[in-house]
């Protein structure tokens, strides 16, 4: 379950990183917040990759989301 949480958390932070980087690019400022999200999301995704034995595929992402939703609803 911990690898699901790190995978989902890393993907959510990656989405925030993309929006932070795009905002900084549009405003022509240094992307401090976007870079921080990139570092945190990269760390979580790497940790999840290591926990799963270096085997993560695209099919694992929706399954991880659904397992966490199922756990939250119980």
DSSP file (Angstrom, degrees, kcal/mol; ACC not computed):
  #  RESIDUE AA STRUCTURE BP1 BP2  ACC     N-H-->O    O-->H-N    N-H-->O    O-->H-N    TCO  KAPPA ALPHA  PHI   PSI    X-CA   Y-CA   Z-CA
    1    1 A X     >        0   0    0      0, 0.0     4,-2.1     0, 0.0     5,-0.1   0.000 360.0 360.0 360.0 -31.1    0.0    0.0    0.0
    2    2 A X  H  >  +     0   0    0      1,-0.2     4,-2.3     2,-0.2     5,-0.2   0.875 360.0  53.1 -65.7 -35.9    2.9    2.4    0.6
    3    3 A X  H  > S+     0   0    0      2,-0.2     4,-2.0     1,-0.2    -1,-0.2   0.844 107.8  51.8 -69.0 -30.7    4.1    2.0   -3.0
    4    4 A X  H  > S+     0   0    0      2,-0.2     4,-2.6     1,-0.2     5,-0.3   0.918 110.2  48.7 -67.2 -42.8    0.6    3.0   -4.2
    5    5 A X  H  X S+     0   0    0     -4,-2.1     4,-2.5     1,-0.2    -2,-0.2   0.906 113.0  46.1 -65.0 -41.9    0.6    6.1   -2.0
    6    6 A X  H  X S+     0   0    0     -4,-2.3     4,-2.3     2,-0.2    -1,-0.2   0.882 113.3  50.3 -69.2 -36.4    4.0    7.2   -3.1
    7    7 A X  H  X S+     0   0    0     -4,-2.0     4,-2.0     2,-0.2    -2,-0.2   0.949 115.3  41.5 -65.3 -48.5    3.1    6.6   -6.8
    8    8 A X  H  X S+     0   0    0     -4,-2.6     4,-2.4     2,-0.2     5,-0.2   0.910 115.5  50.5 -66.8 -42.6   -0.1    8.5   -6.6
    9    9 A X  H  X S+     0   0    0     -4,-2.5     4,-2.5    -5,-0.3    -1,-0.2   0.903 110.3  50.0 -62.1 -40.9    1.5   11.3   -4.5
   10   10 A X  H  X S+     0   0    0     -4,-2.3     4,-1.8    -5,-0.2    -1,-0.2   0.890 111.6  48.1 -64.4 -39.3    4.3   11.6   -7.0
   11   11 A X  H  X S+     0   0    0     -4,-2.0     4,-1.7     2,-0.2    -2,-0.2   0.884 111.8  49.1 -69.8 -38.1    1.9   11.9   -9.9
   12   12 A X  H  X S+     0   0    0     -4,-2.4     4,-1.8     2,-0.2    -2,-0.2   0.924 112.6  47.7 -66.7 -43.2   -0.3   14.5   -8.2
   13   13 A X  H  X S+     0   0    0     -4,-2.5     4,-2.2     1,-0.2    -1,-0.2   0.841 107.5  57.1 -66.2 -31.6    2.8   16.6   -7.3
   14   14 A X  H  X S+     0   0    0     -4,-1.8     4,-2.2     2,-0.2    -1,-0.2   0.885 104.8  51.6 -65.1 -37.3    4.0   16.2  -10.9
   15   15 A X  H  X S+     0   0    0     -4,-1.7     4,-1.9     1,-0.2    -2,-0.2   0.912 110.9  47.6 -64.3 -41.4    0.7   17.7  -12.0
   16   16 A X  H  X S+     0   0    0     -4,-1.8     4,-2.4     1,-0.2    -2,-0.2   0.865 109.6  54.8 -64.9 -35.1    1.3   20.6   -9.6
   17   17 A X  H  X S+     0   0    0     -4,-2.2     4,-2.6     2,-0.2    -2,-0.2   0.911 106.5  50.2 -64.4 -42.6    4.9   20.9  -10.9
   18   18 A X  H  X S+     0   0    0     -4,-2.2     4,-2.4     1,-0.2     5,-0.2   0.931 112.8  45.6 -63.1 -45.1    3.7   21.3  -14.5
   19   19 A X  H  X S+     0   0    0     -4,-1.9     4,-2.3     1,-0.2    -1,-0.2   0.887 113.2  50.7 -66.9 -36.8    1.2   24.0  -13.7
   20   20 A X  H  X S+     0   0    0     -4,-2.4     4,-2.2     2,-0.2    14,-0.3   0.899 111.9  46.9 -65.8 -40.3    3.8   25.8  -11.5
   21   21 A X  H  X S+     0   0    0     -4,-2.6     4,-2.1     2,-0.2    -2,-0.2   0.900 113.0  48.8 -68.1 -40.4    6.4   25.7  -14.3
   22   22 A X  H  X S+     0   0    0     -4,-2.4     4,-2.4    -5,-0.2    -2,-0.2   0.888 111.2  50.3 -66.2 -38.6    3.9   26.9  -16.9
   23   23 A X  H  X S+     0   0    0     -4,-2.3     4,-2.3     2,-0.2    -2,-0.2   0.931 111.3  47.8 -64.4 -44.8    2.8   29.7  -14.6
   24   24 A X  H  X>S+     0   0    0     -4,-2.2     5,-2.1     1,-0.2     4,-0.8   0.882 111.9  50.6 -64.2 -37.4    6.3   30.9  -14.0
   25   25 A X  H  <5S+     0   0    0     -4,-2.1     3,-0.3     2,-0.2    -1,-0.2   0.909 111.1  48.0 -65.9 -41.6    7.1   30.7  -17.8
   26   26 A X  H  <5S+     0   0    0     -4,-2.4    -2,-0.2     1,-0.2    -1,-0.2   0.872 117.1  41.8 -67.5 -36.3    4.0   32.8  -18.6
   27   27 A X  H  <5S-     0   0    0     -4,-2.3    -1,-0.2    -5,-0.2    -2,-0.2   0.524 107.3-127.4 -87.5  -6.2    4.9   35.4  -15.9
   28   28 A X  T  <5 +     0   0    0     -4,-0.8     2,-0.3    -3,-0.3    -3,-0.2   0.915  65.0 127.6  57.7  47.8    8.6   35.3  -16.9
   29   29 A X  S   <S-     0   0    0     -5,-2.1     2,-0.3    -6,-0.1    -1,-0.2  -0.821  71.6 -83.6-123.8 166.7    9.7   34.7  -13.3
   30   30 A X        -     0   0    0     -2,-0.3     2,-2.0     1,-0.1     3,-0.3  -0.563  42.1-127.5 -72.6 130.4   12.0   32.0  -11.8
   31   31 A X     >  +     0   0    0     -2,-0.3     4,-2.4     1,-0.2     5,-0.2  -0.428  49.3 151.1 -83.5  69.4   10.0   28.8  -11.1
   32   32 A X  H  > S+     0   0    0     -2,-2.0     4,-2.0     2,-0.2    -1,-0.2   0.949  75.6  42.2 -63.9 -50.2   10.8   28.2   -7.4
   33   33 A X  H  > S+     0   0    0     -3,-0.3     4,-2.3     1,-0.2    -1,-0.2   0.907 115.1  50.9 -65.2 -42.2    7.5   26.5   -6.6
   34   34 A X  H  > S+     0   0    0    -14,-0.3     4,-2.0     1,-0.2    -1,-0.2   0.900 110.8  48.1 -63.4 -41.1    7.5   24.5   -9.8
   35   35 A X  H  X S+     0   0    0     -4,-2.4     4,-2.2     2,-0.2    -1,-0.2   0.865 109.2  53.4 -68.3 -35.3   11.1   23.3   -9.2
   36   36 A X  H  X S+     0   0    0     -4,-2.0     4,-2.5     1,-0.2    -2,-0.2   0.925 109.8  48.0 -64.1 -42.9   10.3   22.3   -5.7
   37   37 A X  H  X S+     0   0    0     -4,-2.3     4,-2.8     1,-0.2     5,-0.3   0.868 109.0  54.3 -64.8 -35.7    7.3   20.2   -6.9
   38   38 A X  H  X S+     0   0    0     -4,-2.0     4,-2.4     2,-0.2    -1,-0.2   0.923 110.5  46.1 -62.2 -43.8    9.5   18.6   -9.5
   39   39 A X  H  X S+     0   0    0     -4,-2.2     4,-2.1     2,-0.2    -2,-0.2   0.933 115.8  44.8 -65.7 -46.2   12.1   17.6   -6.9
   40   40 A X  H  X S+     0   0    0     -4,-2.5     4,-2.3     2,-0.2    -2,-0.2   0.920 115.8  45.9 -66.0 -43.6    9.4   16.2   -4.5
   41   41 A X  H  X S+     0   0    0     -4,-2.8     4,-2.7     1,-0.2     5,-0.2   0.903 112.3  51.3 -68.1 -39.3    7.5   14.4   -7.2
   42   42 A X  H  X S+     0   0    0     -4,-2.4     4,-2.3    -5,-0.3    -1,-0.2   0.893 110.1  50.0 -62.5 -39.1   10.6   12.9   -8.6
   43   43 A X  H  X S+     0   0    0     -4,-2.1     4,-2.3     2,-0.2    -2,-0.2   0.924 112.9  45.8 -64.6 -44.8   11.7   11.7   -5.2
   44   44 A X  H  X S+     0   0    0     -4,-2.3     4,-2.3     2,-0.2    -2,-0.2   0.903 113.9  48.3 -66.7 -40.7    8.3   10.1   -4.6
   45   45 A X  H  X S+     0   0    0     -4,-2.7     4,-2.2     2,-0.2    -1,-0.2   0.897 112.3  48.9 -67.1 -39.2    8.2    8.5   -8.0
   46   46 A X  H  X S+     0   0    0     -4,-2.3     4,-2.3    -5,-0.2    -2,-0.2   0.913 111.2  50.3 -64.8 -41.8   11.7    7.1   -7.7
   47   47 A X  H  X S+     0   0    0     -4,-2.3     4,-2.2     1,-0.2    -2,-0.2   0.902 111.0  48.5 -63.5 -40.8   10.9    5.7   -4.2
   48   48 A X  H  X S+     0   0    0     -4,-2.3     4,-1.8     2,-0.2    -1,-0.2   0.895 109.9  52.5 -64.9 -40.0    7.8    4.0   -5.6
   49   49 A X  H  <>S+     0   0    0     -4,-2.2     5,-2.7     1,-0.2     6,-0.4   0.891 111.2  46.9 -62.1 -41.2    9.8    2.6   -8.5
   50   50 A X  H ><5S+     0   0    0     -4,-2.3     3,-1.2     3,-0.2    -2,-0.2   0.880 109.3  54.0 -68.8 -38.8   12.3    1.2   -6.0
   51   51 A X  H 3<5S+     0   0    0     -4,-2.2    -2,-0.2     1,-0.3    -1,-0.2   0.850 107.1  51.3 -64.7 -34.6    9.6   -0.3   -3.8
   52   52 A X  T 3<5S-     0   0    0     -4,-1.8    -1,-0.3    -5,-0.1    -2,-0.2   0.309 122.9-101.8 -87.7   9.6    8.0   -2.2   -6.7
   53   53 A X  T < 5S-     0   0    0     -3,-1.2    -3,-0.2     1,-0.2    -2,-0.1   0.856  70.3 -63.2  74.6  34.7   11.3   -3.8   -7.7
   54   54 A X  S   <S+     0   0    0     -5,-2.7     2,-0.3    -6,-0.2    -1,-0.2   0.821 109.8 116.4  59.3  35.8   11.9   -1.4  -10.6
   55   55 A X        +     0   0    0     -6,-0.4     2,-0.4    -3,-0.2    -1,-0.1  -0.779  26.9 144.9-136.0  91.3    8.8   -2.6  -12.4
   56   56 A X        -     0   0    0     -2,-0.3     2,-0.2    -3,-0.0    -7,-0.0  -0.996  19.4-179.8-127.0 129.5    6.1    0.0  -12.9
   57   57 A X    >>  -     0   0    0     -2,-0.4     3,-1.2     1,-0.0     4,-0.5  -0.703  44.5-100.2-118.8 174.1    3.9    0.2  -16.0
   58   58 A X  H >> S+     0   0    0      1,-0.3     3,-0.8    -2,-0.2     4,-0.7   0.799 119.5  62.9 -65.1 -27.9    1.1    2.4  -17.2
   59   59 A X  H 3> S+     0   0    0      1,-0.2     4,-0.9     2,-0.2    -1,-0.3   0.709  94.0  63.6 -70.8 -18.3   -1.4   -0.2  -16.1
   60   60 A X  H <> S+     0   0    0     -3,-1.2     4,-2.3     1,-0.2    -1,-0.2   0.760  90.0  68.0 -75.1 -24.9   -0.2    0.2  -12.5
   61   61 A X  H <X S+     0   0    0     -3,-0.8     4,-2.2    -4,-0.5     5,-0.2   0.962 102.6  39.4 -66.5 -54.6   -1.3    3.9  -12.3
   62   62 A X  H  X S+     0   0    0     -4,-0.7     4,-2.6     1,-0.2    -1,-0.2   0.875 115.9  53.9 -64.7 -32.7   -5.2    3.4  -12.4
   63   63 A X  H  X S+     0   0    0     -4,-0.9     4,-2.4     2,-0.2    -1,-0.2   0.906 108.4  49.0 -65.1 -40.1   -4.9    0.4  -10.2
   64   64 A X  H  X S+     0   0    0     -4,-2.3     4,-2.0     2,-0.2    -2,-0.2   0.916 111.5  49.4 -65.1 -42.8   -3.0    2.3   -7.6
   65   65 A X  H  X S+     0   0    0     -4,-2.2     4,-2.4     1,-0.2    -2,-0.2   0.933 112.5  47.7 -59.9 -45.6   -5.6    5.1   -7.7
   66   66 A X  H  X S+     0   0    0     -4,-2.6     4,-2.7     1,-0.2    -2,-0.2   0.871 109.1  53.0 -67.4 -36.6   -8.5    2.7   -7.3
   67   67 A X  H  X S+     0   0    0     -4,-2.4     4,-2.2     2,-0.2    -1,-0.2   0.900 111.7  46.5 -64.3 -38.8   -6.8    0.8   -4.4
   68   68 A X  H  X S+     0   0    0     -4,-2.0     4,-2.3     2,-0.2    -2,-0.2   0.891 112.9  48.5 -71.1 -38.3   -6.4    4.1   -2.6
   69   69 A X  H  X S+     0   0    0     -4,-2.4     4,-2.0     2,-0.2    -2,-0.2   0.926 112.0  50.0 -64.2 -43.8   -9.9    5.2   -3.3
   70   70 A X  H  X S+     0   0    0     -4,-2.7     4,-0.9     1,-0.2    -2,-0.2   0.907 111.4  48.5 -60.2 -42.9  -11.2    1.8   -2.1
   71   71 A X  H  < S+     0   0    0     -4,-2.2     3,-0.4     1,-0.2    -1,-0.2   0.893 111.3  50.2 -64.9 -39.6   -9.1    2.1    1.1
   72   72 A X  H  < S+     0   0    0     -4,-2.3    -1,-0.2     1,-0.2    -2,-0.2   0.840 110.0  50.5 -68.5 -32.0  -10.4    5.6    1.7
   73   73 A X  H  <        0   0    0     -4,-2.0    -1,-0.2     1,-0.2    -2,-0.2   0.636 360.0 360.0 -82.6 -13.6  -14.1    4.6    1.3
   74   74 A X     <        0   0    0     -4,-0.9    -1,-0.2    -3,-0.4    -2,-0.1   0.481 360.0 360.0 -80.3 360.0  -13.9    1.6    3.7
